[in-house]
């Protein structure tokens, strides 16, 4: 699809009252992200732009899009190289991700600005998914965020992990998260003094999982 066609489609959605444009896992298409946002601006359209990423981004890439992104929505998955290798085949993930997060924090700081309805307008919101059997790694992630960034950052601590058939035989990932595992990580977050944290219900894995047996799994009835 040509850029003009993409801009036409996005513009038509914005005309319907949509206020934000999100780019999900966009690390490999940053030139296109920049072209779309710049194109919208040239048309006089300035929606809230959201960069939704695993944080496996080069620091210079985040620096390059500083003037185009309103909200950064990165993950921070692991801080241990061995676990990053085991689960994502990316032993350098912790180093790469933290450089990216530091750049995001440099740009946005700890304040998440919202409008009168509570919708985000500018800032940084870091997500961490607690994995079954890896609670101690989650606590290390929280400690590193507290030490390297700030306990004032906005943090979403997620319990929504859902095992798939691909990991059915894994000793830990083959099951859902236990309540006590998640609550232990929440206690660590509170003990460290994080002031802007969100938590989930332990059964959230039943609510946030798309039904991939459907033709349009992400559509809600």
C-alpha positions in Angstrom: 0.0 0.0 0.0 1.3 3.4 -0.9 1.9 6.1 1.7 -0.9 8.3 0.5 -3.4 5.4 0.8 -2.2 4.7 4.4 -2.6 8.4 5.3 -6.1 8.4 3.8 -7.1 5.4 5.9 -5.7 6.8 9.1 -7.2 10.2 8.4 -10.6 8.6 7.9 -10.3 7.0 11.4 -9.3 10.2 13.0 -12.3 11.9 11.5 -14.5 9.4 13.4 -13.1 10.6 16.7 -10.0 8.4 17.2 -7.4 10.5 19.0 -4.3 8.3 18.9 -2.2 6.3 16.4 -0.3 3.4 17.7 2.6 1.5 16.2 2.9 -2.0 17.6 6.3 -3.9 17.4 7.5 -1.2 15.0 11.3 -1.6 15.5 11.8 -3.0 12.0 9.7 -0.4 10.2 10.8 2.9 11.8 11.3 4.7 8.5 7.6 3.9 7.7 6.6 5.1 11.1 8.4 8.4 10.6 6.9 8.8 7.1 3.3 8.2 8.4 3.6 10.6 11.3 5.3 13.3 9.2 2.6 12.8 6.5 -0.2 13.2 9.0 1.4 16.4 10.4 1.7 17.8 6.8 -2.1 17.4 6.6 -2.6 19.3 9.8 -3.4 16.1 11.8 -1.7 15.7 15.1 -3.0 12.6 16.9 -1.3 11.2 20.0 1.4 8.9 18.7 2.2 5.7 20.6 5.4 3.6 20.1 4.4 0.2 21.5 7.6 -1.9 21.6 9.5 -4.8 23.2 12.3 -2.2 23.8 14.7 -4.2 21.7 15.5 -1.0 19.9 18.8 0.8 19.3 19.2 3.9 21.5 19.9 6.0 18.5 16.6 4.9 16.9 14.7 6.2 19.9 16.7 9.4 19.8 15.9 9.8 16.1 12.1 9.7 16.7 12.1 11.9 19.8 10.1 14.7 18.1 7.5 12.3 16.6 6.4 10.1 19.5 4.2 11.2 22.3 3.9 8.1 24.4 6.4 5.3 24.7 4.9 1.9 25.7 7.9 -0.4 26.1 8.3 -3.8 27.7 11.1 -4.6 30.1 11.2 -8.4 29.9 14.4 -9.5 31.6 17.7 -8.2 33.1 19.5 -11.6 33.1 21.3 -12.4 29.9 21.0 -16.1 30.5 17.2 -15.9 30.8 17.0 -13.6 27.8 18.9 -16.2 25.8 16.7 -19.0 27.1 13.3 -17.4 26.5 14.0 -15.0 23.6 17.2 -16.2 22.0 18.5 -12.7 22.6 21.2 -12.6 25.3 21.9 -8.9 24.6 18.2 -7.9 25.3 18.8 -6.5 28.8 21.6 -4.3 27.7 19.9 -3.1 24.5 16.5 -2.6 26.2 17.9 -0.6 29.1 19.7 1.8 26.8 16.5 2.3 24.9 14.5 2.8 28.1 17.1 5.3 29.4 16.7 7.3 26.2 12.9 7.2 26.5 13.1 8.3 30.1 15.5 11.1 29.2 12.9 12.4 26.7 9.8 11.9 28.8 10.7 11.7 32.4 8.4 10.2 35.0 5.3 12.2 34.3 2.5 10.6 32.2 0.3 13.4 31.0 -3.4 12.7 30.5 -6.4 14.6 29.3 -9.5 15.4 31.2 -10.8 11.9 30.5 -7.7 10.1 31.7 -6.4 9.3 28.2 -2.6 9.4 27.8 -1.2 12.4 25.9 2.5 12.2 26.6 5.0 10.2 28.6 6.4 6.7 29.3 4.7 3.6 30.6 6.8 0.5 31.1 5.3 -3.0 31.1 6.6 -6.1 32.7 4.9 -9.5 32.3 5.4 -11.8 35.3 6.2 -15.3 34.0 5.5 -18.5 36.0 8.6 -19.8 37.6 10.5 -16.6 37.0 9.3 -14.4 39.9 12.9 -13.7 41.1 13.7 -12.4 37.6 10.7 -10.0 37.8 12.0 -8.7 41.1 15.4 -8.1 39.6 13.7 -6.2 36.8 11.9 -4.0 39.3 15.1 -3.4 41.3 17.0 -2.4 38.2 14.3 0.0 37.1 14.3 1.6 40.5 18.1 1.9 40.5 18.7 2.9 36.9 15.6 5.0 36.2 13.2 6.0 39.0 10.6 4.7 41.3 8.4 7.4 39.9 8.1 5.8 36.4 4.7 4.6 35.4 4.8 0.8 35.5 2.3 -1.9 34.4 2.9 -5.2 36.2 1.0 -7.8 34.2 -0.3 -11.2 35.3 -1.9 -12.1 32.0 0.6 -14.8 30.9 -1.2 -17.7 29.1 0.6 -20.9 28.2 0.2 -22.1 24.6 0.7 -25.6 23.1 4.2 -24.6 22.0 5.4 -24.6 25.7 3.1 -27.3 27.0 6.0 -29.4 28.2 8.1 -26.6 29.7 8.4 -27.1 33.5 7.4 -23.5 34.2 5.9 -21.9 31.1 3.5 -24.8 30.5 1.3 -23.5 33.3 -0.4 -20.3 34.3 0.9 -17.9 36.9 0.2 -18.8 40.6 -1.4 -16.1 42.7 1.3 -16.2 45.3 4.0 -15.7 42.6 2.4 -12.6 41.3 1.5 -11.2 44.7 5.2 -11.6 45.8 6.3 -9.5 42.8 3.6 -6.9 43.6 4.9 -6.7 47.2 8.4 -6.1 45.8 7.2 -3.3 43.7 5.5 -1.7 46.7 8.6 -2.3 49.0 10.8 -0.6 46.4 8.5 2.5 46.5 7.1 2.6 43.0 4.5 5.3 43.1 2.8 4.9 39.8 2.1 1.2 39.3 -0.8 -0.7 37.8 -1.6 -4.3 38.7 -3.9 -6.9 37.3 -6.3 -9.5 38.6 -4.7 -13.0 38.7 -7.3 -14.3 36.2 -6.6 -11.6 33.7 -5.1 -14.2 31.4 -8.7 -15.3 30.7 -9.7 -11.7 29.6 -6.8 -10.4 27.5 -6.1 -13.4 25.3 -7.4 -13.1 21.7 -9.3 -16.1 20.3 -7.1 -17.0 17.4 -9.6 -19.6 16.2 -11.7 -16.7 14.9 -11.1 -15.0 11.6 -10.8 -11.6 13.4 -9.3 -12.5 16.8 -8.8 -8.9 18.0 -12.4 -7.8 17.4 -14.7 -7.5 20.4 -18.4 -8.3 20.2 
